[in-house]
Amino acid sequence: MMEQIRYACGRLGELAQDIRWRAGQLPALREAGGTAELRQIAQQIQKLASALHEAALLLEELDLPRVPAYTAQLSAAVSGFHIQTPDYSKLLKAFSDWLAYIKPVLPDAGTKTVSTSVIGRQMNSVRLGYYPTDPAHVAYIRRALVFPEGKTVNLLDPCCGEGKALHQLGDVGNAVTYGAELDDSRAEAAQEQLDHVAMGSYYFSRISRSAFHLLFLNPPYLQVYGGARSEKRFLGEGYDHLMLGGVLAYIIPYYRLTEDVCRFLAAHFDSLMAYRFCEEEFRKFRQIAVLGVRKPRAENPRMARLLELASLSPDKLPTLDQIPPGSYPLPDAEKAVPLFQGARFNVRELADQMRRMGSMLPQKSTLDGREKRPLLPLTIGQIGLVGGSGLINGLIECGAPHVLKGRVVKAVRRRTGEQYDETDGTTTTEIVETTSNKMVFNVLTPQGVKLLA
């Protein structure tokens, strides 16, 4: 949680510095008044408006009263500012007032610490990033989907939790559900709901690309991975599991519909529509659902801009219960999922895979239960190996029952030899020791112990 707060406040501090610097360039450029300078002013104005837009979303995330709306209004005003206005003083004062307004929530420049009021406000709403989708809202999404008749479809949820949402979406005869879940207890519960569950981090799982008809994506909201927010990273790494024409259902807080996320969605998806959750759910979690159909990559700046504007006015979005029934048909094409492996070993998933494959483990033969005799008599060496390994130790039942115990002992053999040196007429004695293994059998009989060596 603290990592998320530091990320949001740190990014807000970077934007404040950028806005202060860009606003400071405007007076000199306006005084020069040339065509080149006016072009630079236009570029700076658009960058200032974009920075304020992002700042408004970060302030929404920090749950600050009134400040996000004020920032969004300033962004809209700056975007529409007429660059040939003779006097820029009112514009500059607006930037100065805004910077003073948000100063209490910025990290301290010296210690990088975050305001305790911000931390307290955020901690009141902590749920460790786990926000299972309300079943009623899942039903609205399900109503918008059309499943092809007589074709098997594959549904994927890369952060499935207990699997209830995907189970509800795929509760039809021709759907196969796949989920990945980091938390062990939730993954265990998901195995009761879904056909296949990959345990462990999705980022270290191995899952087929372009094999799924539906990607249901409700990523954790309070996490940062390597400087990237989880909402964006799950989208960037998960969308490629969809086949072309596959449907995305992307559930995030509306303030995470940032400029980079909007550009990504517009480049990879057609038929994009954003719906906010219904009243009580929206007040609690501020969630929206973005639905789209995967297409070949192609930039769409106009759609990206429309999504950005939607994030600044979420109250104007239609609610999810207004989504037209049957508006998102799934592709009418079957596709195998040859690869679906979690980051951690999943005994149940392995057993299911082996049942489907017709187990590769060797099966016991009926010959295994029969008494076996060697085809030829054993040699002395083979008897030694079998006896030393312990395979023929124990009770020998025959006409004269006895107990046999074999063991290997070390045997040392000494050989003595003499050598005569003709040069000085001396004789030396050489002793050579050779160590070898010796097989010994102890035989316990009614008449006592006998030693066979």
C-alpha positions as CSV (number, residue, x, y, z in Angstrom):
1,M,0.0,0.0,0.0
2,M,2.8,2.4,0.9
3,E,4.5,1.7,-2.4
4,Q,1.3,2.7,-4.2
5,I,1.0,6.0,-2.2
6,R,4.6,6.8,-2.8
7,Y,4.2,6.1,-6.5
8,A,1.2,8.3,-6.9
9,C,2.6,11.2,-4.8
10,G,6.0,10.9,-6.4
11,R,4.5,11.0,-9.9
12,L,2.4,14.0,-8.8
13,G,5.6,15.7,-7.7
14,E,7.2,15.1,-11.0
15,L,4.2,16.6,-12.8
16,A,4.2,19.6,-10.6
17,Q,7.8,20.3,-11.4
18,D,7.1,19.9,-15.1
19,I,4.1,22.2,-15.0
20,R,6.1,24.9,-13.1
21,W,8.9,24.7,-15.6
22,R,6.7,24.9,-18.7
23,A,4.6,27.7,-17.3
24,G,7.7,29.6,-16.6
25,Q,8.7,29.5,-20.3
26,L,5.5,31.1,-21.5
27,P,6.1,34.8,-20.7
28,A,9.4,35.1,-22.7
29,L,7.9,33.2,-25.6
30,R,4.9,35.4,-25.7
31,E,7.0,38.6,-25.5
32,A,9.0,37.4,-28.5
33,G,5.8,36.9,-30.4
34,G,7.2,35.4,-33.6
35,T,5.6,32.5,-35.5
36,A,8.2,30.0,-34.2
37,E,7.5,31.2,-30.6
38,L,3.8,30.9,-31.0
39,R,4.2,27.4,-32.3
40,Q,6.3,26.6,-29.2
41,I,3.6,28.1,-27.0
42,A,1.0,25.9,-28.6
43,Q,3.1,22.8,-27.9
44,Q,3.7,23.8,-24.3
45,I,0.0,24.6,-23.7
46,Q,-1.0,21.1,-24.9
47,K,1.7,19.5,-22.8
48,L,0.5,21.5,-19.8
49,A,-3.1,20.4,-20.4
50,S,-2.0,16.8,-20.7
51,A,0.1,17.0,-17.4
52,L,-2.9,18.5,-15.6
53,H,-5.1,15.7,-16.9
54,E,-2.8,13.0,-15.5
55,A,-2.5,15.0,-12.2
56,A,-6.3,15.0,-11.9
57,L,-6.4,11.2,-12.2
58,L,-3.6,10.8,-9.6
59,L,-5.4,13.2,-7.2
60,E,-8.6,11.0,-7.7
61,E,-6.5,8.0,-6.8
62,L,-5.4,9.7,-3.6
63,D,-9.0,10.3,-2.8
64,L,-8.7,14.0,-2.2
65,P,-11.9,16.1,-2.0
66,R,-12.5,18.8,-4.6
67,V,-8.9,18.9,-5.8
68,P,-9.3,16.5,-8.7
69,A,-12.3,18.3,-10.1
70,Y,-10.5,21.7,-9.8
71,T,-7.5,20.2,-11.6
72,A,-9.7,18.7,-14.4
73,Q,-11.4,22.1,-14.9
74,L,-8.0,23.8,-15.2
75,S,-6.8,21.2,-17.7
76,A,-9.9,21.9,-19.9
77,A,-9.4,25.6,-19.6
78,V,-5.7,25.4,-20.5
79,S,-6.4,23.1,-23.5
80,G,-8.8,25.8,-24.9
81,F,-6.5,28.8,-24.1
82,H,-6.0,31.2,-27.0
83,I,-2.3,31.6,-27.5
84,Q,-2.5,35.0,-29.1
85,T,-4.0,36.5,-25.9
86,P,-1.9,39.6,-25.2
87,D,-1.7,39.1,-21.4
88,Y,-0.8,35.7,-19.9
89,S,-0.9,36.9,-16.3
90,K,-4.2,35.2,-15.5
91,L,-3.0,31.9,-16.9
92,L,0.2,32.1,-15.0
93,K,-1.7,32.9,-11.8
94,A,-4.0,29.9,-12.3
95,F,-0.9,27.7,-12.5
96,S,0.6,29.3,-9.4
97,D,-2.6,28.9,-7.4
98,W,-2.9,25.3,-8.4
99,L,0.7,24.5,-7.4
100,A,0.0,26.1,-4.0
101,Y,-3.2,24.2,-3.7
102,I,-1.7,20.8,-4.1
103,K,1.5,21.5,-2.2
104,P,0.3,19.8,1.0
105,V,0.0,16.4,-0.7
106,L,3.3,16.5,-2.5
107,P,6.3,14.5,-1.1
108,D,8.7,16.6,1.0
109,A,11.5,17.7,-1.3
110,G,14.2,16.8,1.3
111,T,12.9,13.6,2.9
112,K,10.7,12.3,0.2
113,T,8.1,11.5,2.8
114,V,4.3,11.6,2.1
115,S,1.7,13.6,3.9
116,T,0.3,11.6,6.9
117,S,-3.2,12.8,6.0
118,V,-2.9,11.2,2.5
119,I,-1.7,8.0,4.1
120,G,-4.5,7.9,6.6
121,R,-7.2,8.5,3.9
122,Q,-5.8,5.8,1.7
123,M,-5.4,3.2,4.5
124,N,-9.1,3.5,5.3
125,S,-9.9,1.9,2.0
126,V,-7.2,-0.7,1.8
127,R,-8.3,-4.2,0.7
128,L,-4.8,-5.4,-0.4
129,G,-5.7,-4.8,-4.0
130,Y,-8.2,-7.7,-4.1
131,Y,-11.6,-6.4,-5.4
132,P,-13.7,-9.4,-6.6
133,T,-16.2,-8.3,-9.2
134,D,-19.8,-8.0,-8.0
135,P,-21.9,-10.9,-9.4
136,A,-24.6,-8.6,-10.6
137,H,-22.1,-6.6,-12.7
138,V,-20.6,-9.9,-14.0
139,A,-24.1,-10.8,-15.1
140,Y,-24.3,-7.5,-17.1
141,I,-21.1,-8.3,-18.9
142,R,-22.3,-11.9,-19.5
143,R,-25.5,-10.5,-21.1
144,A,-23.4,-8.6,-23.6
145,L,-21.5,-11.7,-24.8
146,V,-22.7,-14.1,-27.5
147,F,-21.3,-17.6,-27.4
148,P,-21.0,-19.4,-30.8
149,E,-23.2,-22.4,-31.1
150,G,-21.5,-25.8,-31.2
151,K,-18.0,-24.4,-30.8
152,T,-15.8,-24.7,-27.8
153,V,-14.5,-21.3,-26.5
154,N,-11.6,-20.5,-24.2
155,L,-12.0,-17.9,-21.4
156,L,-9.0,-16.5,-19.5
157,D,-8.7,-14.5,-16.3
158,P,-5.0,-13.8,-15.4
159,C,-5.8,-12.7,-11.9
160,C,-8.8,-14.9,-11.2
161,G,-9.0,-14.7,-7.4
162,E,-11.4,-17.5,-6.3
163,G,-12.6,-17.9,-9.9
164,K,-16.2,-17.0,-9.2
165,A,-16.5,-14.2,-11.9
166,L,-15.0,-16.3,-14.7
167,H,-17.1,-19.3,-13.7
168,Q,-20.2,-17.1,-13.9
169,L,-19.2,-15.8,-17.4
170,G,-18.4,-19.3,-18.6
171,D,-21.4,-21.2,-17.1
172,V,-22.3,-22.6,-20.5
173,G,-21.7,-26.0,-22.0
174,N,-19.2,-25.0,-24.6
175,A,-16.8,-22.8,-22.5
176,V,-13.5,-23.9,-21.0
177,T,-12.3,-21.6,-18.2
178,Y,-8.6,-20.8,-17.4
179,G,-7.4,-18.7,-14.5
180,A,-4.1,-17.7,-12.9
181,E,-3.8,-16.7,-9.3
182,L,-0.9,-15.6,-7.1
183,D,-2.5,-16.3,-3.7
184,D,-2.4,-20.0,-2.7
185,S,-5.7,-20.0,-0.7
186,R,-7.6,-18.2,-3.5
187,A,-6.0,-20.5,-6.1
188,E,-7.2,-23.5,-4.2
189,A,-10.7,-22.1,-4.1
190,A,-10.5,-21.3,-7.8
191,Q,-9.9,-25.0,-8.6
192,E,-13.4,-25.7,-7.5
193,Q,-14.8,-23.1,-9.9
194,L,-12.6,-23.3,-13.0
195,D,-11.5,-26.0,-15.4
196,H,-7.8,-25.0,-15.2
197,V,-5.9,-23.0,-12.7
198,A,-2.2,-21.8,-13.0
199,M,-0.9,-21.2,-9.5
200,G,1.6,-18.5,-8.7
201,S,2.5,-15.2,-10.4
202,Y,0.9,-14.7,-13.8
203,Y,4.1,-13.0,-15.0
204,F,6.0,-16.2,-14.6
205,S,3.3,-18.5,-16.0
206,R,3.5,-20.0,-19.5
207,I,0.2,-19.5,-21.4
208,S,-0.6,-19.9,-25.1
209,R,-0.9,-16.7,-27.2
210,S,-3.8,-15.9,-29.5
211,A,-5.7,-18.9,-28.1
212,F,-8.5,-17.3,-26.1
213,H,-11.9,-16.0,-27.1
214,L,-12.4,-13.8,-24.0
215,L,-10.0,-12.0,-21.7
216,F,-11.6,-11.0,-18.4
217,L,-9.1,-8.7,-16.7
218,N,-9.7,-7.3,-13.2
219,P,-6.1,-6.6,-12.1
220,P,-5.0,-5.7,-8.6
221,Y,-5.3,-1.9,-8.1
222,L,-2.7,-1.2,-5.3
223,Q,0.5,-2.7,-6.7
224,V,3.5,-1.4,-8.6
225,Y,5.9,-3.8,-10.4
226,G,9.3,-2.4,-11.4
227,G,7.9,1.1,-11.7
228,A,4.9,0.0,-13.8
229,R,1.3,0.0,-12.4
230,S,-0.3,-3.4,-12.3
231,E,-3.4,-2.2,-14.2
232,K,-1.2,-1.3,-17.2
233,R,1.2,-4.2,-17.0
234,F,-1.5,-6.9,-16.8
235,L,-3.1,-5.3,-19.9
236,G,0.1,-5.0,-21.8
237,E,1.1,-8.6,-21.2
238,G,-2.3,-10.2,-21.2
239,Y,-4.0,-8.9,-24.3
240,D,-1.8,-11.1,-26.6
241,H,-3.5,-14.2,-25.3
242,L,-6.6,-13.1,-27.1
243,M,-7.2,-14.2,-30.7
244,L,-8.1,-11.6,-33.3
245,G,-11.7,-10.8,-32.8
246,G,-11.5,-11.9,-29.1
247,V,-13.3,-9.8,-26.5
248,L,-11.7,-7.9,-23.7
249,A,-13.5,-7.0,-20.5
250,Y,-11.1,-4.7,-18.6
251,I,-12.2,-3.6,-15.1
252,I,-10.3,-0.8,-13.4
253,P,-10.9,2.3,-11.3
254,Y,-11.8,5.1,-13.7
255,Y,-8.7,7.2,-12.6
256,R,-6.4,4.5,-14.0
257,L,-7.7,5.2,-17.5
258,T,-4.5,7.2,-18.1
259,E,-3.3,8.6,-21.4
260,D,-0.9,5.7,-22.0
261,V,-3.5,3.1,-21.2
262,C,-6.0,4.9,-23.5
263,R,-3.5,4.9,-26.4
264,F,-2.8,1.2,-25.9
265,L,-6.5,0.3,-25.8
266,A,-7.2,2.4,-28.9
267,A,-4.3,0.8,-30.8
268,H,-5.2,-2.8,-30.1
269,F,-9.0,-2.9,-29.8
270,D,-12.1,-1.9,-31.8
271,S,-15.7,-1.3,-30.6
272,L,-14.4,0.2,-27.4
273,M,-17.0,1.2,-24.9
274,A,-16.6,2.3,-21.2
275,Y,-19.3,1.7,-18.6
276,R,-19.3,2.7,-15.0
277,F,-20.5,0.4,-12.3
278,C,-23.9,1.0,-10.9
279,E,-24.4,3.5,-8.1
280,E,-23.4,1.8,-4.8
281,E,-20.6,-0.2,-6.3
282,F,-19.3,2.9,-8.1
283,R,-19.3,4.9,-4.9
284,K,-17.4,2.2,-3.1
285,F,-14.7,1.3,-5.6
286,R,-15.1,3.8,-8.5
287,Q,-14.8,1.0,-11.1
288,I,-15.5,1.1,-14.8
289,A,-15.6,-1.7,-17.4
290,V,-14.0,-1.2,-20.8
291,L,-15.0,-3.7,-23.4
292,G,-13.4,-4.1,-26.8
293,V,-12.6,-6.5,-29.7
294,R,-9.0,-7.3,-30.5
295,K,-7.8,-6.0,-33.9
296,P,-4.4,-5.8,-35.6
297,R,-2.3,-3.0,-34.1
298,A,-3.3,0.4,-35.6
299,E,-3.1,3.8,-33.8
300,N,-6.4,5.5,-33.2
301,P,-5.7,8.9,-31.6
302,R,-9.4,10.0,-31.7
303,M,-10.6,7.0,-29.8
304,A,-7.7,7.4,-27.3
305,R,-8.8,11.0,-26.7
306,L,-12.4,10.0,-26.2
307,L,-11.4,7.5,-23.5
308,E,-9.2,10.1,-21.8
309,L,-12.1,12.5,-21.6
310,A,-14.3,9.8,-20.2
311,S,-11.9,9.3,-17.3
312,L,-12.4,13.0,-16.4
313,S,-16.2,12.8,-16.4
314,P,-17.0,9.3,-15.1
315,D,-20.5,10.4,-13.9
316,K,-21.4,10.9,-17.6
317,L,-20.6,7.4,-18.6
318,P,-23.5,4.9,-19.0
319,T,-23.9,2.4,-16.2
320,L,-23.1,-1.2,-16.9
321,D,-26.7,-2.3,-16.7
322,Q,-27.3,-0.3,-19.9
323,I,-24.9,-2.3,-22.0
324,P,-26.8,-3.7,-25.1
325,P,-27.4,-7.4,-24.9
326,G,-25.5,-9.5,-27.4
327,S,-23.2,-6.6,-28.4
328,Y,-20.0,-8.5,-28.2
329,P,-20.0,-11.9,-30.0
330,L,-17.1,-14.2,-29.3
331,P,-15.2,-15.5,-32.4
332,D,-16.8,-18.5,-34.2
333,A,-13.6,-20.5,-34.3
334,E,-12.3,-23.3,-32.1
335,K,-8.7,-23.1,-30.9
336,A,-6.6,-25.4,-28.8
337,V,-4.7,-24.2,-25.7
338,P,-1.5,-26.3,-25.9
339,L,0.4,-24.4,-23.1
340,F,-1.0,-23.5,-19.7
341,Q,1.5,-23.8,-16.9
342,G,1.6,-21.8,-13.7
343,A,4.7,-20.5,-11.9
344,R,4.2,-23.0,-9.1
345,F,3.6,-26.8,-9.4
346,N,-0.1,-27.7,-9.3
347,V,-0.7,-31.3,-8.5
348,R,-4.4,-31.2,-9.5
349,E,-3.7,-29.5,-12.8
350,L,-1.0,-32.1,-13.6
351,A,-3.3,-35.0,-12.8
352,D,-6.0,-33.5,-15.1
353,Q,-3.5,-33.1,-17.9
354,M,-2.3,-36.7,-17.5
355,R,-5.8,-38.0,-17.6
356,R,-6.5,-36.1,-20.8
357,M,-3.3,-37.4,-22.3
358,G,-3.7,-41.0,-21.2
359,S,-1.0,-41.1,-18.6
360,M,2.6,-41.4,-19.9
361,L,3.6,-43.3,-16.7
362,P,4.4,-47.0,-17.3
363,Q,1.5,-49.2,-16.4
364,K,2.0,-52.4,-14.3
365,S,2.0,-55.6,-16.3
366,T,0.2,-58.8,-15.2
367,L,3.7,-60.4,-15.3
368,D,4.7,-58.2,-12.3
369,G,2.8,-60.4,-9.9
370,R,4.2,-63.7,-11.1
371,E,7.2,-65.6,-9.8
372,K,10.2,-64.9,-12.0
373,R,13.3,-67.1,-12.7
374,P,16.3,-66.1,-14.7
375,L,16.6,-67.5,-18.2
376,L,20.1,-68.7,-17.5
377,P,21.9,-69.6,-14.2
378,L,23.5,-66.6,-12.5
379,T,27.2,-66.3,-12.6
380,I,29.4,-65.9,-9.5
381,G,29.7,-62.1,-10.2
382,Q,25.9,-61.7,-10.6
383,I,25.3,-63.6,-7.4
384,G,27.7,-61.3,-5.7
385,L,26.0,-58.2,-7.0
386,V,22.5,-59.4,-6.0
387,G,23.7,-60.5,-2.6
388,G,25.6,-57.3,-1.9
389,S,22.6,-55.1,-2.9
390,G,20.5,-56.9,-0.3
391,L,18.0,-58.3,-2.8
392,I,18.4,-61.9,-1.6
393,N,18.7,-61.2,2.2
394,G,16.1,-62.9,4.4
395,L,14.3,-66.1,4.9
396,I,14.9,-68.8,2.3
397,E,12.0,-71.3,2.4
398,C,12.9,-74.7,1.1
399,G,13.4,-78.3,2.4
400,A,15.9,-76.9,5.0
401,P,14.8,-73.4,5.8
402,H,17.5,-70.9,6.6
403,V,18.2,-67.1,6.8
404,L,20.7,-65.7,4.4
405,K,22.4,-62.3,4.9
406,G,24.9,-61.1,2.3
407,R,27.5,-58.3,2.9
408,V,30.6,-56.9,1.2
409,V,33.8,-56.7,3.2
410,K,37.2,-55.3,2.4
411,A,40.0,-57.9,1.9
412,V,43.7,-56.9,2.1
413,R,46.2,-59.1,0.3
414,R,50.0,-58.7,1.1
415,R,52.7,-59.8,-1.3
416,T,56.4,-59.8,-0.4
417,G,59.2,-59.8,-2.8
418,E,63.0,-59.3,-2.7
419,Q,65.2,-57.4,-5.2
420,Y,69.0,-57.7,-5.6
421,D,71.0,-54.6,-6.6
422,E,74.1,-55.7,-8.6
423,T,75.8,-52.3,-8.2
424,D,76.3,-52.5,-4.5
425,G,75.4,-56.1,-3.8
426,T,72.4,-55.2,-1.5
427,T,69.1,-57.0,-1.3
428,T,65.8,-55.1,-0.5
429,T,62.5,-56.4,0.6
430,E,59.3,-54.9,-1.0
431,I,55.8,-55.4,0.5
432,V,52.8,-54.7,-1.8
433,E,49.3,-54.5,-0.4
434,T,46.2,-54.9,-2.6
435,T,42.7,-54.1,-1.3
436,S,39.7,-55.7,-2.9
437,N,36.0,-56.3,-2.1
438,K,34.9,-59.7,-0.9
439,M,31.4,-61.1,-0.8
440,V,30.4,-62.8,2.4
441,F,27.2,-64.7,3.2
442,N,26.2,-65.4,6.7
443,V,23.7,-68.4,6.8
444,L,21.6,-68.9,10.0
445,T,20.5,-72.6,10.2
446,P,19.1,-74.7,13.0
447,Q,22.6,-76.0,13.5
448,G,24.1,-72.5,13.9
449,V,25.7,-69.8,11.8
450,K,27.8,-70.7,8.8
451,L,30.0,-68.4,6.9
452,L,30.3,-68.6,3.1
453,A,33.0,-66.5,1.5
